[in-house]
Amino acid sequence: MADFYELLGVSRNATPEDLKKAYRKKARELHPDARPDDAESEALFKEVARAYETLSDPDSRARYDRFGESGSAAGSGDGFGGGGGGLGDLFDAFFGGGGSPFGGGRGGPAGPPRGQDLEVVADLKFEEAVFGANVAVTLRTAVACTDCSGSGAGSGTQPVTCSECNGRGQVQRIRQSLLGQVMSTGPCPRCNGVGQIVVTPCQSCSGDGRIVTDKTYQVDVPAGVDTGSTLRLTGRGAAGPRGGAQGDLYVHIRVARHDRYRREEINLVTDFPVSIAQATLGTRSMLPTLDGDEELEIPAGTQHGREFVLRGRGVPRLQGRGRGDLIVRVAVQVPTKLNDNEAELLRLFAESRGEMVEPQEKGIFSRIKSAFS
């Protein structure tokens, strides 16, 4: 498994802002929309998203730095209580069981397994990404069977306690090792760790307790997201078999381009075309912004590329306060076609300033006359 820091291309002392910038860069490069039909890039895109999710959270990052990927997924805790980690996990690693070699394992049935985490792409308009929106995403997923309420048992019946593990979902095994006999705990092979057996399966779900269908979720997208942002919806993934908890849903954001504006971090940038005369003499013009029309004054003598900044008209800070700026870059348009009168006026203007320009092109008869003179 690749190191999460190496996946993002940052050092281990990277700041949260460094992580965010690196993730956005990687996400844009590897996104399925940028590299269609590239399974390797798509798989790497998911790995990068998982790496950023882990490292962007201070607690999970601390666990990852200390224990690696397995530690970051184990949940919080001090390592000596019921919060995950600790001596029991060390015994698991060495002896392959679920509990201490000196006792009967950690109590309680394992229960039905948790459902799978799912991923989906949400396509947003440019304005929706800037200001936030509530969008619908539809995906194929496993949901609890309504006929058996997720139990997997047929009508009028109930699951029965597994006789092999007595409902614990775990069985103890004794193995011989260099240290002598070692007792370990693992999932019951008869009930697959659930602790119950379905004698009469539900006809609708064949005893699995869930069916596959299309489901639509409404997603509240915060203002300021961009392509490569990922939202985690806890408990919106696939349902687990026979009443198991739902996994999580990861919504990857993909933002459409705007015909006028583009983003540079939290700033919006646009090119504002003006003619040579307008740049020279100055003008006033209406600029359509995402917040509405705004009058823009171009002073006389404005040069190509000059920037005008409208404060607070940019993108809201994601999970923060305030907005970026709107940057207007002047693009002086040089005409490519002039009629005779326009060309003559420009020549007079150049002549008055002592500027050399190409001589006026002569007509066909003038050129013939010149050839014989």
N, C-alpha and C positions, 0 to 999 in steps of 0.2 A: 504494500500500500504506500503510495507516494506521500511524502511529507506535505502537510497542509501549507506550510510557509513556502515551500518550493513550488507547489501548484500555483500559488498566487504571485510568485516571483518577488517576495519581500523578505527582509531579514526578520529574525525572531524578536527583535525589539521594535518592530514597526508600530507606529501609532495607529489609532483607529482611523484617522483620515488617510494614512498610507494604505491601510487595508481596503478602504472603500474605493480609492482611486485605482488600486491594482485590480480589484474585483471587477469594476466597471470596464476597465480596459480589456481584461481577459474575456468577460462576458460578451462584449461587442465582437471580439475576434472569433469566438467559438460558437456564437449563437446559431442555432439551426437555420435561422432566416438568412444569415450571412454565408453559411456553408451548407446548402441543402444537399440531402442524400449523402452526407458524410457521417457515417455511424460513429467513427472514432472521435470526431470533434464533438458530436452530441454527447457521447459518454463522458468526455473530458469536461464538457460544459457543466454536466451534473456534478462531477467531482469538485469542480471549482466552486459551484454554488454551495455544496456541502462544507467545503473548507471555510468559505467566508461566513457561513452561518455559525460554525463552531467558534472561529476566532473573533467574530464581532461581538460575542457575548463575553464579558469579563470572566464570569465564573467558569463557563465551559472552556474558555481559552486557558485559564489557570490549570484546570484538570488536564487539558491536552498537553500543556507544557510539561506536566509532571508525570502523567501516565501514558501519553499517546492517545490514539483514537479511541481505544476501548475505554480509557478513563474518562474521556470527554463525553461519552454517551451513557455513562453509568449513573448520571444524576448527581445532585449535590449531596453532601454529607461529610462528616469529619473522619470517616474511615473506620470508626469504632462503634457505630450505632446502627440504627435501622435505616439509614439514609442511603445505603449502597456503598460499595467499596469495602475496605478493611480486610481483616484476617480471612474471612470466609472466601473472598475473591482470590486471595493468594492460594488457599487450599484448592479452589476450583482449578486454577492454572496448573497446579502440579499433579492433582489426582483425578481431574476430569469430572468431579461430582459437583453437587449443589450445596454441600455443607461441610462441616468440620469432620476430619477423620476421627475425632474423639467422641462424636455423638451421633445423633440420629438425623442430622440435617436441619436446615432452617424450616421452621414449622409452616403449616398451612398448605392447602392444595395449590398446585401451579395454576389451575384454571384454564379457560380457553385462551388460545394465543391471540395476540393483538393483530389487528388488520394491517394491511400493507399501507405504506406511505405512497401517495400518488402525486403526479406532476401534471400541470396544465399550463398552456400559454394564454395570456389575456392580451388581446390586441386593443390598444387605446389610441384615440385621436390625440393629436399634439396638445390641444387645449385640456383634455381630460387628464393628461399626465401632469400638466402644469398646475391646474387648480384642484385636482382630485375628482373622483367620480365613483358612482356605484355601478358596477358592471356585472353582467351575468356570464358565468363560465359553465359550460356543459361538458361532462366527461362520462366515460363508461366506467362504472364502479360496482362493487359488491355492497348490497344493502341487506339489512335484516329481513328475513322472510316473514311476511305478515301472517301467513297461515299458521305458523308454529311459534310466532313471536321470537324467532331466533334460536329456539331450543333445539331444533332439528328433529323433534319427536312428532310422530303422526297424531292425527286428531284423536282426542280422548286418551292419550298416553303421555307419560312423562319419562325423561331419562332416568336410569337407575344407577345407583352407586356402583362403581367398578369394584369387583370382588378382589382383584389382584392388589390394588393399592389402597382399598378401603376408602376411596374418595379423596385421598391425598394428592393424587396426580403424580406422585413420586414413589419410587421404589429404591430400596437400599441394596447395594451390592458390596461384596467383600472381595478384594483383590489382593494378590500376593505381590509385594514390592520389596525393594532392598531394605525397607524399614520394617518389614514384617507384614502382617495383615492390615490392610487399609480399607476402611468402610467409606463408600462414596454414595451419593444420592443422584439419581437421574430421572428423567421423565418415564412414566409408566408406559411400557410398549403396547399394552392392551387398549388403553383409553387415550394414548398420545398426550398424556399430561393433563387431560381435562378433568379427570376424576369421576366422570360419568360415562355410561354406555347408552347409546340409543338403540333400543331393541326393535322398535317399530318406526322406521324412518318416515319423515314427512314426505309426501309424494311431490310436493311442489319444489322442494330444495334437495331431495334425496338424502336428507339427514344432515346436510351441511349447515343449516340454519341461516343461509343467506342465498340470495339470487343476484344475478348480474343484470344491470339495467342502466339506462341513461339518467343522469341526475344533474340538475342545474342548481348552482349556488350563486347567491348575490354577494359580490365581493366589494367591500369598502376600500377603495384605493386612495391612500393619502396623497395630498398635494406634494409635488416635487419629485415623484418617481421618474425613472428614466429606463430606457432599454437596458436590461441586465439586472434590474431590481427584482428581488424575490420576496414574496409575501408568504408567511407560514400561517395556515389556518389549522389550529389544533382541533383534532377530532372530526375533521371533514374528509379524511381518507377512506379507504375501504373498510367495511365492517369485518371484524374478526369472525371466524367460524364458531357457530353454536354459542352466540352471545358474547364473543370476545370484543374487547374495546376497539373503537375505530382508530385507524392510523391518522396521520396528518396529511394535509393537502398543501403542496407548494405551488404557488402561482407565480410563474415567470412573466415579467412584464415586457411587452414589445410595443414600442411607440412609433406611430406613423410619422413620416416627414411632413413638414409644413411648407407651403409654397412660398412663404416669405421669411419666416424666422428659423433660426437654428440655435441650438444650445451650446454654451461653453460653460460647463459646470452649472452654476445657478444664474448665470447671465443669459439673456437673450440677445442675439445679434442679427441685424438686418442690413442689407445694402440699399441705400436710398439714391436712385438715379436722378441726376440733374443735368441740364444742358450746359454748354460752355457759357452761354449768355447768363443763365441763372446763377452759375457759380461765380461769374465775374461781377455781375451787378447786384446779386442777392435776390432772395425770393422768400415767400411764405407758402407753405404747402401743408395739407392735412396728411398726417401719418396714421394709418390704421394700426393700432396696437391691439393686443389681446384684451385690454381693458376698455377699449373704445377709441374713437378717433381723437388725435391730439395734434394741435398746430405746432409745426416745426419751422423755426426761423433759420434760414441759411443766409449768413451775412455776406456782404460783398467781398470778393477775393478769396472765397473758400476753395481750398485745394483738394484735389482728388485724394481720397483715403482719410480725410479728416473725420474724427469721431465726435459725436454728440452723445452725451450720457443722460438718460432719463432715470433718475434714482427711484428705486423701489418699484420698477415696472417689470422686473424679471421673474424668476422662478422662486417660489417659496422654499425656504430651507426645510429639507426633510427632517422631521422630528426636531425642529428648532423654531426660532422666531425670525421674523423679517423675511425680506425678499431680495433677490439679486437686482441687477440693473438691466435696463434696456440700452444697448449700444447701437447707435445708428452710424454707419460708415458711408460717407458720401462717395458716390461713384459718378464721376464726370463723364458724360456720354459724348463722344466725338462723332459728329455726323459723317456718314460714309458717302452720301450722295447730296450734291447741291445743284440747284438750278443756276443759270448764268447770272441772274441778278444777285443771288446769295453769295456766289463765288466772288463777284465783283466788289460787293460790300466788304467781304473779308480781306480782299486784296488792298482796298483802300485803307482799311484799318491797319493792316500790316505795314503798309507804306508809311502811314502817319507815325508809326512807332519805329521806323527804320529797320524793320525785320525783313529778311530775305525769304521769299517763297518761290515756288516753281512758277515759271512764266506761264501765261495762259496758253492753253493748247490751241493751235491755229486750225482753221477749217481746211477742208480738202483743197479748195481753190487757192488758198494762201500758200499751202505747202507746195503745190504744183508751180506756182509763180516763183517761189523762192528757189526751186530746183533749177530753173532756167536763168536766174539772174546772176 
